């Protein structure tokens, strides 16, 4: 975990979360009152610890087994770290963790660290920092998922899983393995957050899928927590990457 140092006169430090994009070496306007203006250099590498962790976590594995990826909501400081072997996602409010520069540690508590069980494979993650939606993909599978981080950071979030529809060319969709082929951005036409995943079952990687994340999150599937490929299909647009210029 990387974070710049903070004001030496006010330990322990907390993570720098700025109200607008700011280079790490430039003082920033904190997002919320009481946040430190962290502007020391060079940056300090911190080790996350959770000494009061309970199952499915423990103090020796504070984010579970095989944390395969990580993403952070840059507007709130909420980090999401999937545990591949545990089939759950950690949702950690790093803006309220305790940073100790001398010990090079960042300490979490039960009030800022929550876990959300995944309904399928969910190793890759990317976050939309405007609507605060975490988007997931399962390695070498058709699995995708979303979490509302505004709820998950309060301990009330749920994972919505879906199976990708088949490709327009036919055949089952298969996400990239490692590295993960996942990203989020804002749609140009409607301003909605959109997620992208890449298929690897065709060669050369011809299909990219664009998912309207708000539409996905708003689904009310017939099986709670799990949407079928038909139910998620209206939120999915297939892009033929082989025709891109």
PAZAPA-4460 file (N, C-alpha, C; in steps of 0.05 Angstrom, whole numbers, plus 32768, in hexadecimal, padded with zeros to 4 digits):
% residues 245
    n_x    n_y    n_z   ca_x   ca_y   ca_z    c_x    c_y    c_z   seq   type   mol
   8011   7FE9   8000   8000   8000   8000   8012   8019   8000     1      X     A
   800D   802B   7FEE   801D   8043   7FEC   800C   805B   7FF6     2      X     A
   8018   806B   8007   800C   8084   800F   8021   8098   8016     3      X     A
   801E   80B2   8010   8032   80C5   8018   8032   80C8   8036     4      X     A
   8047   80D3   8041   8048   80D9   805D   8036   80F0   8065     5      X     A
   8031   80F4   807E   801F   810A   8087   802E   811E   8098     6      X     A
   801F   8131   80A2   802A   8146   80B3   8037   8138   80CB     7      X     A
   8051   813D   80CF   8060   8130   80E4   8056   8138   8100     8      X     A
   8047   814D   8102   803E   8157   811C   8023   814C   8123     9      X     A
   8017   813B   8113   7FFD   8130   8119   7FFA   8112   8114    10      X     A
   800C   8101   811F   8009   80E5   811C   7FF1   80DB   812E    11      X     A
   7FE5   80C3   8129   7FEA   80B3   8112   7FDE   80BF   80F9    12      X     A
   7FE9   80B8   80E2   7FE0   80C4   80C9   7FC9   80B4   80BC    13      X     A
   7FBA   80C0   80AB   7FA6   80B2   809C   7FAA   80B7   807E    14      X     A
   7F9E   80A7   806E   7FA3   80A7   8052   7F9B   80C2   8045    15      X     A
   7FAB   80CB   8033   7FA5   80E4   8025   7F8F   80DF   8010    16      X     A
   7F78   80EC   8014   7F62   80EB   8001   7F5B   8108   7FFA    17      X     A
   7F61   8110   7FE2   7F5D   812C   7FDA   7F42   8130   7FCD    18      X     A
   7F39   8149   7FCE   7F1F   8150   7FC2   7F21   8151   7FA4    19      X     A
   7F39   8153   7F99   7F3D   8153   7F7C   7F57   8146   7F75    20      X     A
   7F5B   813C   7F5C   7F74   812F   7F55   7F8C   8141   7F5B    21      X     A
   7FA0   8137   7F6A   7FB6   8147   7F72   7FCF   8136   7F73    22      X     A
   7FE6   813F   7F67   7FFF   812F   7F68   8006   812A   7F86    23      X     A
   8012   8113   7F8B   8017   810B   7FA6   8029   811E   7FB5    24      X     A
   803B   812D   7FA7   804D   813F   7FB5   8042   815B   7FB9    25      X     A
   8029   8160   7FB0   801D   817A   7FB2   8008   817A   7FC8    26      X     A
   8008   818E   7FDB   7FF3   818E   7FF0   7FD8   818F   7FE3    27      X     A
   7FC5   8182   7FF0   7FAA   8180   7FE5   7F95   8189   7FF8    28      X     A
   7F7D   818F   7FED   7F66   8196   7FFE   7F59   817C   8006    29      X     A
   7F58   8174   8020   7F4C   815B   8027   7F2F   8158   801F    30      X     A
   7F27   8140   801A   7F0B   813B   8012   7EF8   8142   8028    31      X     A
   7EFE   813B   8041   7EED   8140   8058   7EFD   814D   806E    32      X     A
   7EF0   815E   807E   7EFE   816B   8094   7F0B   8156   80A6    33      X     A
   7F22   815C   80B0   7F30   814A   80C2   7F44   8137   80B5    34      X     A
   7F43   8136   809A   7F56   8125   808C   7F71   8133   808B    35      X     A
   7F86   8124   808E   7FA1   8130   808D   7FA8   8139   8071    36      X     A
   7FB9   814E   806F   7FC4   8156   8056   7FDF   8148   8054    37      X     A
   7FE0   8131   8046   7FF7   8121   8045   8009   8129   802E    38      X     A
   8020   8135   8033   8030   813F   801D   804E   813B   8021    39      X     A
   8056   812A   8034   8072   8125   8037   807C   8114   801F    40      X     A
   8095   8114   801A   80A1   8103   8005   80BB   80F8   8010    41      X     A
   80C3   80E0   8007   80B6   80CF   7FF4   809E   80C0   8000    42      X     A
   808D   80B3   7FF0   8077   80A4   7FFB   8080   808D   800D    43      X     A
   806F   8086   8020   8075   8070   8032   8065   8057   802A    44      X     A
   8071   8040   802B   8063   8027   8026   8058   801C   8041    45      X     A
   803E   8018   8042   8032   800E   805B   8028   7FF2   8057    46      X     A
   8029   7FE2   806D   801E   7FC7   806D   8003   7FC8   807C    47      X     A
   7FEE   7FBE   806E   7FD4   7FBE   807B   7FD2   7FA8   8090    48      X     A
   7FC6   7FAE   80A7   7FC2   7F9A   80BB   7FA6   7F9E   80C8    49      X     A
   7F9B   7F88   80D1   7F80   7F88   80DD   7F81   7F75   80F5    50      X     A
   7F8C   7F7F   810B   7F91   7F6D   8123   7F77   7F62   812F    51      X     A
   7F60   7F6E   812B   7F47   7F64   8137   7F36   7F55   8123    52      X     A
   7F42   7F4C   810D   7F33   7F3F   80F8   7F26   7F25   8102    53      X     A
   7F0E   7F20   80F7   7F00   7F07   80FD   7EFA   7EF9   80E3    54      X     A
   7EF2   7EE0   80E5   7EEC   7ED0   80CD   7ED9   7EDE   80BA    55      X     A
   7EDF   7EDE   80A0   7EF2   7ECD   8091   7F0E   7ED8   8090    56      X     A
   7F14   7EED   809F   7F2F   7EF8   80A0   7F3D   7EF0   80BA    57      X     A
   7F57   7EF5   80BB   7F65   7EF3   80D5   7F7C   7F06   80D4    58      X     A
   7F89   7F0B   80EB   7F9E   7F1F   80EC   7FB6   7F18   80DB    59      X     A
   7FBA   7EFE   80D5   7FD1   7EF6   80C4   7FCA   7EF9   80A7    60      X     A
   7FB1   7EFA   80A0   7FA8   7EFE   8084   7F91   7F12   8084    61      X     A
   7F98   7F2C   8088   7F83   7F40   808D   7F71   7F45   8075    62      X     A
   7F77   7F3B   805D   7F64   7F3E   8047   7F5E   7F23   803B    63      X     A
   7F63   7F0D   804A   7F5D   7EF3   8040   7F73   7EE7   802F    64      X     A
   7F6E   7ECF   8025   7F82   7EC2   8014   7F83   7ECB   7FF8    65      X     A
   7F9A   7ECC   7FED   7F9F   7ED3   7FD1   7F90   7EED   7FC8    66      X     A
   7F98   7F04   7FD4   7F8C   7F1D   7FCA   7F97   7F23   7FAE    67      X     A
   7F86   7F1F   7F9A   7F8F   7F1D   7F7E   7F90   7F38   7F70    68      X     A
   7F82   7F4C   7F7A   7F82   7F66   7F6E   7F79   7F7B   7F82    69      X     A
   7F79   7F94   7F7A   7F6F   7FA9   7F8D   7F68   7FC1   7F7C    70      X     A
   7F55   7FD1   7F86   7F4E   7FEA   7F7A   7F45   7FFD   7F90    71      X     A
   7F47   8017   7F8B   7F3F   802B   7FA0   7F2C   803F   7F93    72      X     A
   7F18   8047   7FA2   7F06   805D   7F9B   7F16   8076   7FA2    73      X     A
   7F1F   8084   7F8D   7F31   809B   7F92   7F23   80B3   7F9E    74      X     A
   7F08   80B3   7F9E   7EF9   80C9   7FAA   7EF3   80C4   7FC8    75      X     A
   7EF5   80AB   7FD1   7EEE   80A6   7FED   7F04   8098   7FFC    76      X     A
   7F17   808B   7FEF   7F2C   807C   7FFC   7F23   8060   8003    77      X     A
   7F0D   8056   7FF8   7F04   803B   7FFE   7F12   8028   7FEB    78      X     A
   7F1F   8014   7FF5   7F2E   8000   7FE6   7F1E   7FE7   7FE4    79      X     A
   7F20   7FD9   7FCE   7F13   7FBF   7FCA   7F28   7FAB   7FC2    80      X     A
   7F2A   7F95   7FD1   7F3E   7F80   7FCD   7F31   7F65   7FCD    81      X     A
   7F2E   7F58   7FB5   7F22   7F3E   7FB5   7F35   7F29   7FC0    82      X     A
   7F2A   7F16   7FCF   7F39   7EFE   7FD8   7F32   7EE7   7FC6    83      X     A
   7F45   7EDF   7FB5   7F3F   7ECA   7FA1   7F38   7EB0   7FAE    84      X     A
   7F46   7EA8   7FC3   7F41   7E8E   7FD0   7F29   7E8F   7FE3    85      X     A
   7F21   7EA7   7FEB   7F0B   7EAA   7FFE   7EF1   7EB0   7FF1    86      X     A
   7EF1   7EB8   7FD7   7ED8   7EBF   7FC9   7EC9   7ED5   7FD6    87      X     A
   7ED7   7EE9   7FDF   7ECA   7F01   7FEA   7EDC   7F19   7FE3    88      X     A
   7ED0   7F31   7FE7   7EDE   7F4A   7FE2   7EE1   7F59   7FFC    89      X     A
   7EF9   7F64   8001   7EFD   7F76   8018   7EF6   7F92   800F    90      X     A
   7EE7   7FA0   8020   7EE1   7FBC   801B   7EEC   7FCC   8033    91      X     A
   7F01   7FDB   802E   7F10   7FE8   8044   7F10   8006   8041    92      X     A
   7F07   8015   8054   7F07   8032   8054   7F22   803B   805E    93      X     A
   7F35   803D   804B   7F50   8045   8053   7F52   8062   805C    94      X     A
   7F3F   8072   8055   7F3F   808E   805F   7F3C   808F   807D    95      X     A
   7F33   807A   8089   7F30   807A   80A6   7F40   8064   80B4    96      X     A
   7F54   8059   80A5   7F67   8047   80B1   7F7C   8058   80C0    97      X     A
   7F8A   804B   80D3   7F9F   805A   80E2   7FBA   8053   80D5    98      X     A
   7FC7   8068   80CC   7FE1   8066   80BF   7FF7   806E   80D3    99      X     A
   800A   805C   80D7   8021   8061   80E9   803A   8061   80D8   100      X     A
   8045   8078   80D4   805C   807A   80C2   8075   806D   80CE   101      X     A
   8078   806E   80E8   8090   8061   80F4   808F   8043   80F1   102      X     A
   8077   8038   80F5   8074   801B   80F2   806E   8012   80D5   103      X     A
   8069   8026   80C4   8062   8021   80A8   804A   800D   80A6   104      X     A
   8036   8013   80B7   801E   8002   80B8   8005   8012   80B4   105      X     A
   7FF1   8006   80A9   7FD6   8011   80A7   7FC4   7FFE   80B4   106      X     A
   7FB6   8007   80C9   7FA6   7FF4   80D9   7F88   7FF9   80D4   107      X     A
   7F7A   7FE3   80CF   7F5D   7FE4   80CB   7F4E   7FDA   80E4   108      X     A
   7F35   7FE0   80E5   7F23   7FD7   80FA   7F09   7FCC   80EE   109      X     A
   7EF9   7FC0   80FF   7EE0   7FB4   80F5   7ECD   7FC9   80E9   110      X     A
   7ECF   7FE2   80F2   7EBD   7FF7   80E9   7EC4   8001   80CD   111      X     A
   7EDD   7FFC   80C3   7EE5   8005   80A9   7EEC   7FEE   8095   112      X     A
   7EEB   7FD6   809F   7EF3   7FBF   808E   7EDB   7FAB   808D   113      X     A
   7ECF   7FA8   8076   7EB9   7F95   8072   7EBF   7F81   805C   114      X     A
   7EB2   7F6B   805D   7EB5   7F57   8048   7E99   7F52   803B   115      X     A
   7E9A   7F4E   8020   7E82   7F48   8011   7E86   7F2E   8002   116      X     A
   7E75   7F1B   8007   7E77   7F01   7FF9   7E70   7F04   7FDC   117      X     A
   7E80   7EF8   7FCB   7E7C   7EF9   7FAE   7E6B   7EE1   7FA6   118      X     A
   7E5A   7EE5   7F91   7E49   7ED0   7F88   7E56   7EC0   7F71   119      X     A
   7E6F   7EC6   7F6B   7E7D   7EB7   7F55   7E9A   7EC0   7F56   120      X     A
   7EA8   7EBA   7F41   7EC4   7EC3   7F40   7EC6   7EE1   7F3E   121      X     A
   7ED9   7EED   7F4C   7ED9   7F0A   7F4E   7EF6   7F14   7F53   122      X     A
   7F0A   7F09   7F45   7F26   7F0F   7F4B   7F2E   7F2B   7F42   123      X     A
   7F23   7F35   7F2D   7F2B   7F50   7F23   7F17   7F65   7F2B   124      X     A
   7F21   7F7D   7F31   7F0F   7F92   7F3A   7F18   7FAD   7F30   125      X     A
   7F04   7FBF   7F2A   7F09   7FDA   7F23   7EF2   7FEB   7F2E   126      X     A
   7EF7   8004   7F35   7EE3   8014   7F44   7EDD   802E   7F35   127      X     A
   7EC3   8034   7F34   7EBA   804E   7F2A   7EB8   8061   7F42   128      X     A
   7EC8   8077   7F42   7ECA   8089   7F59   7EB4   809E   7F5A   129      X     A
   7EA2   809E   7F47   7E8C   80B2   7F47   7E73   80A6   7F53   130      X     A
   7E6A   808F   7F49   7E53   8081   7F55   7E5B   806D   7F6A   131      X     A
   7E75   8069   7F6E   7E7F   8057   7F83   7E75   803A   7F7F   132      X     A
   7E7A   8030   7F67   7E73   8015   7F60   7E8D   8005   7F5B   133      X     A
   7E90   7FEE   7F68   7EA6   7FDC   7F63   7E9C   7FC8   7F4E   134      X     A
   7EAD   7FC4   7F39   7EA6   7FB2   7F23   7EBB   7F9B   7F24   135      X     A
   7EB1   7F82   7F21   7EC2   7F6B   7F24   7EC0   7F59   7F0B   136      X     A
   7ED6   7F4A   7F06   7ED6   7F35   7EF2   7EE4   7F1C   7EFD   137      X     A
   7EDA   7F05   7EF5   7EE7   7EEC   7EFD   7EFA   7EE2   7EE8   138      X     A
   7F12   7EDA   7EF0   7F26   7ED1   7EDD   7F1C   7EB9   7ECD   139      X     A
   7F21   7EBA   7EB3   7F1B   7EA4   7EA1   7EFF   7E99   7EA5   140      X     A
   7EEC   7EAB   7EA9   7ED0   7EA3   7EAD   7EBE   7EB7   7EA0   141      X     A
   7EA4   7EB3   7EA2   7E91   7EC6   7E98   7E85   7ED7   7EAF   142      X     A
   7E92   7ED5   7EC7   7E87   7EE3   7EDF   7E8E   7F01   7EDF   143      X     A
   7E7A   7F11   7EE5   7E7E   7F2D   7EEB   7E6E   7F34   7F04   144      X     A
   7E73   7F4A   7F11   7E65   7F51   7F29   7E67   7F6F   7F30   145      X     A
   7E56   7F78   7F41   7E57   7F94   7F4A   7E50   7F95   7F68   146      X     A
   7E5B   7FAA   7F75   7E55   7FB0   7F91   7E51   7FCE   7F93   147      X     A
   7E3C   7FD6   7FA1   7E37   7FF2   7FA8   7E49   7FF9   7FC0   148      X     A
   7E5F   8008   7FBC   7E72   800D   7FD1   7E66   8020   7FE7   149      X     A
   7E53   8030   7FE0   7E47   8041   7FF4   7E3A   8031   800A   150      X     A
   7E2F   801A   8002   7E22   8008   8015   7E37   7FF5   8022   151      X     A
   7E49   7FEA   8011   7E5D   7FD7   801A   7E6F   7FE3   802F   152      X     A
   7E76   7FFD   802C   7E88   8009   8040   7E7B   800D   805B   153      X     A
   7E60   800A   805C   7E51   800C   8075   7E4A   7FF0   807F   154      X     A
   7E53   7FDB   8071   7E4E   7FC0   807A   7E34   7FB5   8071   155      X     A
   7E26   7FC2   805E   7E0C   7FB9   8055   7E0C   7FB2   8037   156      X     A
   7E23   7FB0   802B   7E25   7FAB   800E   7E20   7F8E   8007   157      X     A
   7E18   7F8A   7FEE   7E14   7F6F   7FE3   7E21   7F6D   7FC8   158      X     A
   7E29   7F55   7FC1   7E36   7F51   7FA7   7E20   7F47   7F93   159      X     A
   7E1F   7F54   7F7C   7E0D   7F4B   7F67   7E1E   7F3E   7F51   160      X     A
   7E19   7F24   7F4D   7E28   7F15   7F39   7E18   7F11   7F20   161      X     A
   7E25   7F10   7F09   7E18   7F09   7EF0   7E2B   7EF9   7EDE   162      X     A
   7E1F   7EEA   7ECD   7E2D   7EDC   7EB8   7E2C   7EEC   7E9E   163      X     A
   7E42   7EF1   7E91   7E42   7F00   7E78   7E33   7EF1   7E63   164      X     A
   7E24   7F00   7E52   7E17   7EF3   7E3B   7E2C   7EE7   7E28   165      X     A
   7E23   7ED5   7E17   7E35   7ECB   7E02   7E3E   7EE1   7DEF   166      X     A
   7E54   7EDD   7DE2   7E5F   7EF0   7DCF   7E4D   7EF2   7DB6   167      X     A
   7E4D   7F08   7DA9   7E3E   7F0A   7D90   7E47   7EF6   7D7B   168      X     A
   7E61   7EEF   7D7C   7E6B   7EDB   7D69   7E65   7EBE   7D71   169      X     A
   7E58   7EBB   7D88   7E51   7EA1   7D92   7E66   7E97   7DA6   170      X     A
   7E5D   7E86   7DB8   7E6F   7E7B   7DCC   7E6E   7E8A   7DE6   171      X     A
   7E77   7E7C   7DFB   7E76   7E87   7E16   7E8C   7E9D   7E1A   172      X     A
   7E84   7EB2   7E27   7E97   7EC7   7E2E   7EAC   7EBC   7E42   173      X     A
   7EC5   7EC4   7E40   7EDA   7EBD   7E53   7EEC   7ED4   7E58   174      X     A
   7EEB   7EDF   7E71   7EFC   7EF5   7E79   7F1A   7EEE   7E77   175      X     A
   7F2A   7F03   7E76   7F47   7EFE   7E77   7F4E   7EF2   7E92   176      X     A
   7F65   7EE4   7E92   7F6F   7ED7   7EAA   7F81   7EEC   7EB9   177      X     A
   7F9B   7EE8   7EB8   7FAE   7EFC   7EC2   7FBF   7F06   7EAB   178      X     A
   7FC2   7F21   7EA9   7FB7   7F35   7EBA   7F99   7F39   7EB4   179      X     A
   7F8B   7F45   7EC8   7F6E   7F48   7EC5   7F68   7F5D   7EB0   180      X     A
   7F55   7F57   7E9F   7F4C   7F6A   7E8B   7F33   7F78   7E94   181      X     A
   7F35   7F8C   7EA5   7F1E   7F9A   7EB0   7F24   7FB7   7EB4   182      X     A
   7F10   7FC9   7EB0   7F14   7FE5   7EB3   7EF9   7FF2   7EB7   183      X     A
   7EF8   800B   7EC1   7EE0   801B   7EC2   7EE5   8037   7EB8   184      X     A
   7ED0   8044   7EAE   7ED2   8060   7EA5   7EB6   806B   7EA6   185      X     A
   7EB3   8084   7E9C   7E99   8091   7E9B   7E90   8092   7E7E   186      X     A
   7E77   8089   7E79   7E6D   8089   7E5E   7E6B   80A6   7E52   187      X     A
   7E73   80A9   7E39   7E73   80C4   7E2D   7E57   80CE   7E28   188      X     A
   7E45   80BC   7E1F   7E2A   80C4   7E17   7E17   80CA   7E2E   189      X     A
   7E18   80B9   7E43   7E05   80BC   7E58   7E11   80C2   7E74   190      X     A
   7E2B   80C2   7E76   7E38   80C7   7E90   7E36   80B0   7EA3   191      X     A
   7E2C   8099   7E9B   7E2B   8082   7EAD   7E46   8075   7EB0   192      X     A
   7E4C   806B   7EC8   7E64   805B   7ECB   7E62   8041   7EBB   193      X     A
   7E77   803A   7EAC   7E77   8022   7E9C   7E90   8011   7EA3   194      X     A
   7E8C   7FF7   7EA2   7EA3   7FE5   7EA6   7EA9   7FD6   7E8D   195      X     A
   7EC2   7FCD   7E8B   7ECB   7FBF   7E73   7ED9   7FA5   7E7B   196      X     A
   7ED3   7F8F   7E6D   7EE1   7F76   7E70   7EE8   7F6C   7E54   197      X     A
   7EFC   7F5B   7E53   7F08   7F51   7E39   7F05   7F33   7E37   198      X     A
   7EFC   7F2A   7E20   7EF9   7F0D   7E1B   7F14   7F02   7E10   199      X     A
   7F1B   7EEA   7E18   7F34   7EDE   7E0E   7F2F   7EC4   7E00   200      X     A
   7F16   7EBD   7DFC   7F10   7EA3   7DEF   7F12   7EA4   7DD0   201      X     A
   7F12   7EBD   7DC5   7F17   7EC0   7DA9   7F34   7ECB   7DA6   202      X     A
   7F3F   7EC6   7D8F   7F5A   7ED0   7D8A   7F5A   7EE0   7D70   203      X     A
   7F65   7EF8   7D70   7F71   7F06   7D87   7F5C   7F17   7D96   204      X     A
   7F57   7F0F   7DAF   7F46   7F1E   7DC2   7F33   7F32   7DB4   205      X     A
   7F20   7F29   7DA5   7F10   7F3B   7D94   7EFA   7F4A   7DA3   206      X     A
   7EF0   7F3E   7DB9   7ED9   7F4A   7DC6   7EDF   7F58   7DE0   207      X     A
   7ED4   7F70   7DE2   7ED5   7F7F   7DFC   7EB7   7F85   7E02   208      X     A
   7EB0   7F82   7E1C   7E95   7F87   7E24   7E94   7FA1   7E35   209      X     A
   7E81   7FB2   7E30   7E7C   7FCA   7E40   7E63   7FC6   7E50   210      X     A
   7E65   7FC9   7E6A   7E4E   7FC4   7E7C   7E46   7FDE   7E89   211      X     A
   7E2C   7FE6   7E87   7E21   7FFD   7E95   7E1F   7FF5   7EB2   212      X     A
   7E30   8000   7EC3   7E31   7FF7   7EDF   7E19   7FFF   7EEF   213      X     A
   7E0D   8016   7EE9   7DF5   801E   7EF8   7DDE   800B   7EF1   214      X     A
   7DDC   8005   7ED7   7DC6   7FF3   7ECE   7DCA   7FD7   7EDA   215      X     A
   7DE3   7FCE   7EDB   7DEA   7FB4   7EE6   7DE2   7FB3   7F04   216      X     A
   7DEB   7FC8   7F13   7DE6   7FC9   7F2F   7DC9   7FCA   7F36   217      X     A
   7DB9   7FD6   7F24   7D9C   7FD9   7F29   7D8B   7FC1   7F23   218      X     A
   7D98   7FAB   7F19   7D89   7F93   7F12   7D7C   7F87   7F2A   219      X     A
   7D64   7F7B   7F26   7D57   7F6C   7F3B   7D52   7F50   7F2F   220      X     A
   7D67   7F3F   7F30   7D66   7F25   7F23   7D52   7F12   7F31   221      X     A
   7D49   7EFE   7F22   7D36   7EEB   7F2D   7D42   7EDC   7F44   222      X     A
   7D5C   7ED7   7F43   7D6B   7ECB   7F5A   7D7A   7EE1   7F67   223      X     A
   7D73   7EE9   7F80   7D81   7EFF   7F8D   7D9F   7EFB   7F8E   224      X     A
   7DAE   7F10   7F85   7DCB   7F10   7F86   7DD8   7F04   7F6E   225      X     A
   7DC8   7EF8   7F5C   7DD4   7EEB   7F44   7DC2   7EF0   7F2C   226      X     A
   7DCD   7EFF   7F18   7DBF   7F05   7F00   7DC7   7EF1   7EEA   227      X     A
   7DB4   7EE9   7EDA   7DBA   7ED7   7EC3   7DC6   7EE8   7EAD   228      X     A
   7DD1   7EDB   7E99   7DDC   7EE9   7E82   7DC6   7EF9   7E74   229      X     A
   7DAE   7EEE   7E73   7D98   7EFC   7E66   7D90   7F15   7E76   230      X     A
   7D91   7F13   7E90   7D89   7F2A   7EA1   7D9D   7F41   7EA0   231      X     A
   7DB7   7F3A   7E9D   7DCB   7F4F   7E9C   7DD0   7F5A   7E80   232      X     A
   7DC6   7F4B   7E6B   7DCB   7F52   7E4F   7DC4   7F6F   7E48   233      X     A
   7DAE   7F7B   7E52   7DA8   7F97   7E4B   7DBD   7FAB   7E54   234      X     A
   7DCE   7FA3   7E67   7DE3   7FB5   7E71   7DFD   7FB1   7E62   235      X     A
   7DFE   7F9E   7E50   7E17   7F96   7E42   7E17   7F9F   7E25   236      X     A
   7E2D   7FAB   7E1C   7E31   7FB1   7E00   7E4B   7FA4   7DF7   237      X     A
   7E4A   7F95   7DE2   7E62   7F88   7DD8   7E70   7F9A   7DC3   238      X     A
   7E8B   7F9C   7DC6   7E9B   7FAC   7DB4   7EAF   7F99   7DA6   239      X     A
   7EAF   7F9B   7D8B   7EC1   7F8A   7D7B   7EDC   7F98   7D79   240      X     A
   7EEF   7F8F   7D8A   7F09   7F9C   7D8B   7F19   7F98   7D72   241      X     A
   7F12   7F84   7D62   7F21   7F7F   7D49   7F1D   7F94   7D34   242      X     A
   7F07   7FA4   7D38   7F01   7FB9   7D25   7F0A   7FD4   7D2E   243      X     A
   7F16   7FD6   7D47   7F1F   7FF0   7D52   7F36   7FFA   7D42   244      X     A
   7F37   8014   7D3E   7F4D   8021   7D2F   7F5E   8030   7D43   245      X     A
***
